[in-house]
Amino acid sequence: MAKKTDKTKIEIECKDRLCPVHGERKLKLRGRFFEGMVIRKLPGRVVIEFERILKVPKYERYEKRKTKIHARLADCLEESVSVGDLILVGETRPISKMIHFVVIKVVKKAEEKR
């Protein structure tokens, strides 16, 4: 929900109590931050995936591994995040069994098929 002020600036009303920006009980960010691609969007959360490089000492080489993270998606960011976007997530307290991260912002939008 957007609210227009007199300076033509749009303010977003967010009623999500766990929103890291607008919530009444703001989630405090701590620990690590990751950038990843959204591979699945569910109500109230997203699943992101990113690659990391791991050294294999036995063969003296490096290998790529993928990591999936579940992150909480606030109501104010629900419309702006879609599958394929590159987003920034930050670590917070455990919100549920799987969710320990929260979406902070959209870094890059996905290319739309034309």
C-alpha positions in Angstrom: 0.0 0.0 0.0 1.5 3.3 -1.0 0.7 6.7 0.5 1.4 9.9 -1.4 2.7 12.9 0.5 2.7 16.6 -0.5 6.2 16.4 -2.0 5.1 13.7 -4.5 7.2 11.2 -2.5 5.7 7.8 -2.1 5.8 6.2 1.3 5.1 2.5 1.7 2.9 1.5 4.6 4.1 -1.9 5.9 2.1 -3.7 8.5 4.6 -6.6 8.8 5.7 -6.6 12.4 9.0 -8.4 11.4 10.0 -6.0 8.6 13.7 -5.0 9.1 12.8 -1.4 8.0 9.2 -0.6 9.0 8.2 -3.2 11.6 7.2 -2.4 15.1 9.6 -5.2 16.3 12.4 -4.5 13.8 14.6 -7.5 13.1 18.1 -6.7 14.1 20.6 -7.8 11.5 23.7 -9.5 12.6 26.3 -11.9 11.2 26.7 -12.6 7.5 25.1 -11.1 4.4 24.7 -12.9 1.1 23.7 -12.0 -2.5 21.7 -14.7 -4.3 19.3 -15.4 -7.1 15.7 -16.0 -6.2 14.7 -19.5 -7.3 11.4 -19.8 -5.6 8.9 -17.4 -4.1 6.4 -18.5 -1.5 4.0 -16.5 0.8 6.2 -14.6 3.3 9.5 -16.1 2.2 11.8 -16.7 -0.7 14.5 -19.3 -1.5 17.7 -18.0 -2.9 20.7 -19.9 -4.3 24.3 -18.8 -4.7 27.6 -20.4 -5.7 30.7 -20.6 -3.6 34.2 -21.9 -4.4 35.7 -24.6 -2.2 39.3 -25.8 -2.3 39.9 -29.5 -2.5 43.3 -30.1 -0.9 43.8 -33.6 -2.1 43.6 -32.6 -5.8 44.9 -29.1 -5.3 42.0 -27.7 -7.2 38.8 -25.7 -6.6 35.2 -26.8 -7.0 31.9 -24.9 -7.2 29.1 -25.7 -4.8 25.6 -24.3 -4.5 23.9 -23.2 -1.3 20.2 -22.6 -0.8 18.9 -20.2 1.9 15.3 -19.5 3.0 14.7 -15.9 3.8 11.8 -13.9 5.2 10.1 -11.6 2.7 8.5 -8.5 4.2 5.1 -7.2 2.9 6.6 -4.0 1.6 9.0 -5.9 -0.7 6.5 -8.6 -1.8 5.7 -6.7 -5.1 9.3 -5.8 -6.0 10.8 -9.3 -5.7 10.3 -11.9 -8.3 11.9 -15.2 -9.4 15.3 -14.6 -11.1 16.1 -11.3 -9.2 19.4 -10.8 -7.4 18.7 -9.9 -3.8 20.7 -9.1 -0.6 19.8 -11.1 2.5 21.1 -10.6 6.1 21.3 -12.9 9.0 19.0 -12.4 11.9 17.6 -14.4 14.9 15.8 -17.6 14.1 12.3 -16.8 12.8 11.2 -20.4 12.2 12.7 -23.8 11.8 14.2 -23.0 8.4 14.3 -19.2 8.2 17.3 -17.4 9.8 17.7 -14.6 7.1 15.6 -11.6 6.0 15.5 -9.9 2.6 17.0 -6.4 2.8 16.9 -5.1 -0.8 16.7 -6.0 -4.5 20.2 -5.6 -6.1 19.3 -6.4 -9.7 16.0 -7.2 -11.4 15.6 -10.2 -13.6 15.6 -9.7 -17.4 12.1 -10.0 -18.7 11.5 -12.3 -21.7 10.2 -10.3 -24.7 
